[in-house]
Amino acid sequence: MSEPADLTAPGPTPDDVRADARAWITANWSPDLELIEWRRVLAASGWGAPSWPAQWHGRGLPAWADDVVTAEIARAGAVGPPVGSGMALAAPTILAHGPDTMRERFLLPTLTGDVTWCQLFSEPGAGSDLAGLSTTAVLDGDEWVVNGQKVWNTSAHHADLGILVARTDWDLPKHRGLTYFVIPMKQAGVLVRPLRQMNGHSSFNEVFFTDARIGRDWVVGSVGDGWAAALTTLAHERRFGAMGRPAYGARTGRAIDEARVEADRHFATYSWYPQRAGRVDLLAGQVRANGLSSDGLIRDDVAAVIAKQRVAGWTADRARAARALGRQPGAEGSIGKLAMSDIARAAARAHSRLGGADAMLGHDDGALGGTVAEILVSVPAQSIAGGTDEIQKNIIGEKSLGLPREPAIDKDLPFNQTRRNG
């Protein structure tokens, strides 16, 4: 990984990077290229992931360069690296923890979009207590044999590869007996089933492993050190949730058309996420449309929600500033995640007061054509996905405030002697 940037030290400035990237993109971008062909050119130049080391298809620039170059790619109407958990989660974790054999095998095809990814962490009996997972990987000659179940897995139904945390030693305490793998998803031992949510969407899957196979050296980090790599992924996951959709507008060309299809496929999974976040943007319009602008209680409700959203935006700005200085994601991600949960619940309460009984009706019969009902049944997910509110509070207390960790009676016990869920 690149070292934290010292913006006072001699070196490229954002203006330097912007000018160099703009010149290269102007000279090389063509919308008529095949998407994979363009991304291979982009990766070869190092501009696809400029903060990555030059050895690993980057340019060794400070972390802030990623945002600068992303903006230049968008300004030119070009296409950047693939969207999804490959670039957002898998690649940063592999880059941080290695080994080099894994970096060499997976970073370039992830950057070019030759492979797609999913995340395989949570289990029916190990959600917030992720280290209590019981999916096993047992070494059998040159392969690991995996058995168990994962759940809440986005894109598992079409991913080529998965990032998997599995238990490889039951005699060690739960955090020390885990290993982080890359697993091929398209094999006989992997069964993916969609999950239907109460809001009518089907964004996630459950995945069953029955003697699934992984190459012996397809380990990120080292055997038994999977918890450290998992924490890196989770830190990036909190930032991943804020990533927006690329804006291609009405532009055409083979690369753009293929990228638009790719983005449509990826973001279809997240079509209900605005409702999960509470749809603060709809509140003021609803107040006016319902003729309630003079109702002091309603105005107070809506103003409080909007104020919380503004404050959370400043926290997000602080996180981006930390990223610009080259720092790894930290507890500010948990603060932002916790704030989003609070905002979503407050917005749902305000929508309920505005919509009245109609807020409970779906489709055309309900408030805002059923959108409010979808908000009400989607908002609870905000407090769960990406780490529950309770877990975020623990992270903030321990990592930011320096509070002592909660007592854990099973911390040093072998996992096979601990009480487990499920």
PLY file of the C-alpha trace (Angstrom):
ply
format ascii 1.0
element vertex 422
property float x
property float y
property float z
element edge 421
property int vertex1
property int vertex2
end_header
0.00 0.00 0.00
1.13 3.57 -0.54
2.46 5.47 2.47
0.38 8.33 3.94
0.88 11.40 1.81
2.70 14.44 3.18
1.21 17.28 1.16
3.97 19.63 2.37
6.78 17.44 1.05
8.18 17.76 -2.49
6.29 15.62 -4.92
3.38 15.73 -7.34
0.58 18.10 -6.43
-3.08 17.48 -7.26
-2.72 19.94 -10.14
0.28 17.97 -11.46
-1.60 14.69 -11.27
-4.70 16.24 -12.82
-2.72 17.62 -15.76
-0.83 14.36 -16.38
-3.98 12.26 -16.17
-5.89 14.62 -18.44
-3.15 14.51 -21.06
-2.99 10.72 -21.00
-6.76 10.27 -21.16
-7.06 12.75 -24.02
-4.42 10.87 -25.99
-5.72 7.35 -25.33
-9.47 7.31 -24.63
-11.73 6.05 -27.39
-15.38 5.17 -26.76
-15.25 2.79 -29.71
-12.90 0.39 -27.94
-14.26 -2.80 -26.39
-14.67 -2.16 -22.65
-12.21 -4.86 -21.59
-9.69 -3.59 -24.16
-9.93 -0.04 -22.82
-9.56 -1.17 -19.23
-6.45 -3.17 -20.07
-4.94 -0.06 -21.63
-5.96 1.96 -18.57
-4.46 -0.62 -16.21
-1.21 -0.79 -18.17
-0.82 2.99 -17.83
-1.21 2.94 -14.04
-4.03 5.49 -14.18
-6.69 2.90 -13.34
-5.49 2.73 -9.72
-2.92 5.53 -9.35
-2.39 5.03 -5.60
-1.42 1.39 -6.05
2.34 0.67 -6.22
3.81 0.71 -9.71
4.69 -2.96 -9.25
0.98 -3.70 -8.94
-0.42 -1.71 -11.87
-0.55 1.70 -10.22
1.67 4.78 -10.21
2.71 4.88 -6.55
0.89 8.18 -5.97
-0.70 9.31 -2.69
-4.21 8.11 -1.91
-5.75 11.46 -2.87
-4.71 10.82 -6.47
-7.48 8.22 -6.87
-10.19 10.85 -6.45
-8.38 13.34 -8.68
-8.02 10.82 -11.51
-11.58 9.53 -11.10
-12.80 13.08 -11.58
-10.67 13.50 -14.71
-11.96 10.24 -16.20
-15.52 11.44 -15.62
-14.76 14.90 -17.03
-13.46 13.32 -20.23
-16.58 11.17 -20.54
-14.41 8.06 -20.26
-14.92 4.83 -18.32
-13.04 3.98 -15.13
-12.32 0.67 -13.39
-15.20 -1.73 -12.68
-17.78 -0.94 -10.01
-18.45 -3.50 -7.30
-16.82 -5.38 -4.48
-13.78 -6.40 -6.53
-12.20 -2.95 -6.63
-13.88 -1.77 -3.42
-13.17 -4.73 -1.12
-11.18 -7.60 -2.60
-8.39 -5.64 -4.28
-7.61 -3.33 -1.31
-7.48 -6.32 1.02
-5.26 -8.38 -1.25
-3.05 -5.35 -1.82
-2.72 -4.76 1.93
-2.15 -8.35 3.04
-0.71 -10.18 0.05
1.17 -12.38 -0.47
2.71 -11.38 -3.79
1.44 -14.54 -5.46
-2.13 -13.42 -4.70
-1.44 -9.85 -5.82
-0.03 -11.15 -9.08
-2.91 -13.53 -9.64
-5.88 -11.29 -8.84
-5.16 -7.56 -8.89
-4.87 -7.06 -12.64
-7.96 -9.09 -13.66
-9.93 -7.27 -10.97
-8.77 -3.89 -12.25
-9.68 -4.75 -15.84
-13.01 -6.40 -15.01
-11.97 -9.82 -16.28
-13.35 -11.26 -13.02
-16.23 -10.28 -10.76
-16.48 -10.76 -7.00
-18.78 -11.30 -4.04
-18.24 -11.21 -0.27
-18.76 -14.34 1.86
-18.52 -13.32 5.52
-21.81 -13.44 7.50
-23.43 -16.71 8.52
-26.84 -17.57 10.01
-25.13 -18.04 13.39
-22.37 -15.44 12.97
-23.46 -11.96 11.95
-22.38 -9.28 14.41
-20.12 -11.85 16.06
-18.40 -12.58 12.77
-15.43 -14.26 14.46
-17.86 -16.92 15.70
-18.30 -18.30 12.19
-18.27 -22.05 11.69
-17.83 -22.59 7.94
-14.78 -24.83 7.78
-11.84 -25.22 5.42
-9.78 -28.38 5.79
-6.53 -28.92 3.91
-6.60 -32.00 1.71
-3.36 -32.33 -0.24
-3.09 -29.33 -2.56
-6.62 -28.10 -1.92
-8.77 -26.74 0.88
-12.17 -28.41 1.22
-14.91 -26.01 2.35
-18.20 -26.88 4.05
-20.77 -24.56 5.61
-23.16 -21.72 4.83
-22.96 -17.97 4.26
-25.79 -15.46 4.02
-26.60 -11.89 2.83
-24.27 -12.32 -0.13
-24.73 -9.68 -2.82
-23.87 -10.73 -6.41
-23.04 -14.31 -5.39
-25.35 -15.58 -8.14
-23.12 -14.25 -10.91
-19.69 -13.66 -9.34
-16.61 -15.47 -10.60
-14.78 -15.28 -7.26
-15.64 -14.79 -3.61
-13.70 -13.45 -0.64
-14.31 -16.04 2.06
-13.42 -16.21 5.74
-13.50 -19.78 7.06
-12.37 -21.63 10.17
-9.21 -23.62 9.69
-8.38 -24.42 13.34
-11.02 -25.23 15.96
-8.42 -25.62 18.73
-7.49 -21.92 18.72
-9.54 -19.00 20.11
-12.16 -17.87 17.63
-10.26 -14.85 16.26
-7.05 -16.83 15.69
-8.40 -19.90 13.93
-9.65 -18.10 10.82
-8.21 -17.90 7.32
-9.13 -15.53 4.49
-9.50 -17.20 1.10
-10.37 -16.44 -2.50
-12.81 -19.11 -3.66
-13.94 -19.91 -7.22
-17.74 -19.55 -7.21
-18.53 -21.50 -10.37
-17.98 -25.02 -9.14
-20.16 -27.99 -8.21
-19.63 -27.55 -4.46
-21.15 -24.04 -4.36
-24.94 -23.61 -4.29
-26.41 -20.07 -4.41
-30.04 -19.35 -3.51
-31.72 -15.91 -3.64
-33.39 -14.43 -0.56
-36.71 -12.56 -0.78
-36.93 -9.48 1.45
-40.04 -8.07 3.13
-39.87 -5.01 0.83
-40.33 -7.26 -2.20
-36.76 -7.04 -3.48
-34.30 -9.90 -3.78
-30.88 -8.33 -3.42
-29.06 -10.98 -1.45
-28.33 -14.68 -1.51
-27.48 -17.52 0.80
-24.57 -19.71 -0.25
-24.05 -23.36 0.68
-20.66 -25.07 0.44
-20.49 -28.84 0.13
-16.92 -30.04 -0.34
-16.12 -26.93 -2.38
-12.49 -26.68 -3.43
-9.89 -23.91 -3.11
-6.28 -24.05 -4.25
-3.82 -24.49 -1.39
-2.16 -21.11 -1.96
-5.34 -19.09 -2.56
-4.95 -17.57 0.90
-4.91 -13.82 1.58
-2.38 -13.01 4.28
-1.44 -16.26 5.99
-3.23 -19.30 7.33
-4.78 -18.50 10.70
-4.45 -14.73 10.26
-7.74 -14.21 8.47
-9.21 -11.89 11.09
-6.71 -9.13 10.30
-7.55 -9.30 6.58
-11.28 -9.41 7.37
-11.00 -6.20 9.41
-9.40 -4.48 6.42
-12.28 -5.55 4.20
-14.86 -4.39 6.74
-13.21 -0.98 7.05
-13.39 -0.54 3.27
-16.97 -1.87 3.22
-18.20 1.11 5.24
-16.79 3.42 2.58
-18.07 1.18 -0.24
-21.68 1.90 0.76
-21.24 5.57 -0.16
-19.94 4.95 -3.68
-22.15 6.42 -6.38
-23.15 5.27 -9.81
-20.99 6.42 -12.76
-22.77 9.06 -14.85
-22.54 8.22 -18.55
-25.47 10.38 -19.63
-26.48 10.10 -23.27
-22.96 9.37 -24.53
-22.54 6.35 -26.78
-19.77 4.12 -28.00
-18.95 0.48 -27.45
-17.01 0.95 -24.20
-19.65 3.30 -22.77
-22.55 1.08 -23.79
-20.92 -1.97 -22.22
-20.06 -0.01 -19.07
-23.65 1.21 -18.80
-24.93 -2.38 -18.96
-22.37 -3.37 -16.32
-23.46 -0.51 -14.04
-27.15 -1.31 -14.57
-26.53 -4.89 -13.52
-24.54 -3.90 -10.46
-26.76 -1.10 -9.19
-30.02 -3.00 -9.77
-29.18 -4.77 -6.53
-29.16 -1.44 -4.72
-32.30 0.08 -6.26
-34.04 0.12 -2.86
-31.08 1.58 -0.93
-32.41 5.16 -1.12
-35.51 3.88 0.69
-33.29 2.08 3.21
-31.63 5.43 3.96
-35.01 7.06 4.68
-35.46 9.29 1.61
-34.79 12.54 3.43
-34.95 14.25 0.04
-38.74 13.63 -0.17
-39.71 15.11 3.20
-39.82 18.85 2.45
-41.80 18.29 -0.75
-44.30 16.16 1.14
-44.78 18.84 3.75
-45.68 21.36 1.05
-47.79 18.91 -0.98
-49.86 18.00 2.09
-50.38 21.65 3.05
-48.57 21.22 6.38
-45.99 24.00 6.07
-47.58 25.85 8.98
-47.66 22.84 11.31
-44.94 23.51 13.87
-44.51 19.88 14.97
-44.15 18.67 11.38
-41.68 21.44 10.58
-39.63 20.56 13.67
-39.58 16.87 12.70
-38.40 17.53 9.17
-35.90 20.23 10.15
-34.34 17.89 12.73
-33.88 15.15 10.12
-32.34 17.51 7.58
-30.02 18.96 10.25
-28.82 15.45 11.16
-28.16 14.74 7.51
-26.10 17.92 7.12
-23.99 17.09 10.18
-23.42 13.55 8.88
-22.27 15.09 5.61
-19.56 16.99 7.46
-18.40 13.74 9.06
-18.20 12.22 5.59
-16.12 15.21 4.48
-13.71 14.53 7.35
-13.41 10.92 6.23
-12.63 12.06 2.67
-10.01 14.46 4.01
-8.40 11.60 5.94
-8.42 9.54 2.77
-6.76 12.42 0.89
-3.94 12.31 3.45
-3.39 8.63 2.72
-4.87 7.28 5.93
-6.59 3.92 6.02
-10.34 3.89 6.83
-10.81 4.19 10.58
-13.47 4.73 13.21
-14.92 7.70 11.30
-16.55 5.12 9.04
-18.38 3.71 12.06
-19.45 7.20 13.13
-20.86 7.83 9.66
-22.57 4.43 9.56
-24.19 5.02 12.96
-25.34 8.48 11.87
-26.94 7.02 8.73
-28.95 4.59 10.87
-30.16 7.42 13.10
-31.10 9.57 10.11
-32.98 6.70 8.44
-35.06 6.00 11.53
-35.83 9.69 12.07
-36.82 10.07 8.42
-39.09 7.02 8.64
-40.85 8.51 11.67
-41.33 11.79 9.82
-42.69 9.99 6.75
-45.10 8.09 8.99
-46.44 11.32 10.51
-46.77 12.90 7.07
-48.39 9.91 5.38
-50.70 8.83 8.20
-52.49 5.55 7.62
-51.66 5.72 3.90
-48.00 5.28 4.82
-48.74 1.60 5.48
-50.19 0.93 2.03
-48.11 -0.32 -0.86
-48.31 0.39 -4.58
-50.62 3.11 -5.92
-52.89 3.09 -2.87
-50.16 4.28 -0.53
-48.40 7.55 0.20
-46.13 8.55 -2.68
-47.39 5.60 -4.69
-46.25 3.12 -2.07
-42.75 4.56 -1.70
-43.34 5.49 1.93
-44.41 1.93 2.76
-41.23 0.67 1.11
-39.23 3.15 3.20
-40.81 1.88 6.41
-39.98 -1.78 5.75
-36.53 -1.03 4.31
-35.13 1.30 6.99
-34.47 -1.46 9.58
-31.83 -2.88 7.24
-29.77 0.30 7.60
-29.03 -0.58 11.23
-27.88 -4.09 10.33
-26.04 -4.09 7.00
-22.30 -3.54 7.10
-22.14 -4.08 10.86
-24.95 -3.46 13.34
-25.35 -0.23 15.28
-24.16 -2.04 18.40
-20.93 -3.11 16.70
-20.32 0.43 15.43
-20.72 1.77 18.97
-18.14 -0.73 20.20
-15.70 0.34 17.49
-16.17 4.03 18.29
-15.82 3.45 22.01
-12.71 1.31 21.75
-10.85 2.84 18.82
-11.82 6.51 19.11
-12.57 7.05 22.79
-10.10 4.55 24.21
-12.69 2.80 26.34
-11.92 -0.72 27.61
-13.15 -3.61 25.55
-16.28 -5.40 26.64
-15.49 -8.51 28.73
-15.31 -11.60 26.54
-15.29 -14.87 28.43
-14.56 -16.82 25.25
-11.69 -14.62 24.06
-8.92 -17.07 24.97
-10.90 -20.31 24.89
-10.42 -22.77 22.04
-13.31 -22.31 19.66
-14.41 -25.90 20.11
-15.07 -25.14 23.79
-17.16 -22.01 23.31
-20.92 -21.64 23.12
-22.00 -20.92 19.58
-25.08 -19.63 17.81
-26.97 -21.88 15.47
0 1
1 2
2 3
3 4
4 5
5 6
6 7
7 8
8 9
9 10
10 11
11 12
12 13
13 14
14 15
15 16
16 17
17 18
18 19
19 20
20 21
21 22
22 23
23 24
24 25
25 26
26 27
27 28
28 29
29 30
30 31
31 32
32 33
33 34
34 35
35 36
36 37
37 38
38 39
39 40
40 41
41 42
42 43
43 44
44 45
45 46
46 47
47 48
48 49
49 50
50 51
51 52
52 53
53 54
54 55
55 56
56 57
57 58
58 59
59 60
60 61
61 62
62 63
63 64
64 65
65 66
66 67
67 68
68 69
69 70
70 71
71 72
72 73
73 74
74 75
75 76
76 77
77 78
78 79
79 80
80 81
81 82
82 83
83 84
84 85
85 86
86 87
87 88
88 89
89 90
90 91
91 92
92 93
93 94
94 95
95 96
96 97
97 98
98 99
99 100
100 101
101 102
102 103
103 104
104 105
105 106
106 107
107 108
108 109
109 110
110 111
111 112
112 113
113 114
114 115
115 116
116 117
117 118
118 119
119 120
120 121
121 122
122 123
123 124
124 125
125 126
126 127
127 128
128 129
129 130
130 131
131 132
132 133
133 134
134 135
135 136
136 137
137 138
138 139
139 140
140 141
141 142
142 143
143 144
144 145
145 146
146 147
147 148
148 149
149 150
150 151
151 152
152 153
153 154
154 155
155 156
156 157
157 158
158 159
159 160
160 161
161 162
162 163
163 164
164 165
165 166
166 167
167 168
168 169
169 170
170 171
171 172
172 173
173 174
174 175
175 176
176 177
177 178
178 179
179 180
180 181
181 182
182 183
183 184
184 185
185 186
186 187
187 188
188 189
189 190
190 191
191 192
192 193
193 194
194 195
195 196
196 197
197 198
198 199
199 200
200 201
201 202
202 203
203 204
204 205
205 206
206 207
207 208
208 209
209 210
210 211
211 212
212 213
213 214
214 215
215 216
216 217
217 218
218 219
219 220
220 221
221 222
222 223
223 224
224 225
225 226
226 227
227 228
228 229
229 230
230 231
231 232
232 233
233 234
234 235
235 236
236 237
237 238
238 239
239 240
240 241
241 242
242 243
243 244
244 245
245 246
246 247
247 248
248 249
249 250
250 251
251 252
252 253
253 254
254 255
255 256
256 257
257 258
258 259
259 260
260 261
261 262
262 263
263 264
264 265
265 266
266 267
267 268
268 269
269 270
270 271
271 272
272 273
273 274
274 275
275 276
276 277
277 278
278 279
279 280
280 281
281 282
282 283
283 284
284 285
285 286
286 287
287 288
288 289
289 290
290 291
291 292
292 293
293 294
294 295
295 296
296 297
297 298
298 299
299 300
300 301
301 302
302 303
303 304
304 305
305 306
306 307
307 308
308 309
309 310
310 311
311 312
312 313
313 314
314 315
315 316
316 317
317 318
318 319
319 320
320 321
321 322
322 323
323 324
324 325
325 326
326 327
327 328
328 329
329 330
330 331
331 332
332 333
333 334
334 335
335 336
336 337
337 338
338 339
339 340
340 341
341 342
342 343
343 344
344 345
345 346
346 347
347 348
348 349
349 350
350 351
351 352
352 353
353 354
354 355
355 356
356 357
357 358
358 359
359 360
360 361
361 362
362 363
363 364
364 365
365 366
366 367
367 368
368 369
369 370
370 371
371 372
372 373
373 374
374 375
375 376
376 377
377 378
378 379
379 380
380 381
381 382
382 383
383 384
384 385
385 386
386 387
387 388
388 389
389 390
390 391
391 392
392 393
393 394
394 395
395 396
396 397
397 398
398 399
399 400
400 401
401 402
402 403
403 404
404 405
405 406
406 407
407 408
408 409
409 410
410 411
411 412
412 413
413 414
414 415
415 416
416 417
417 418
418 419
419 420
420 421
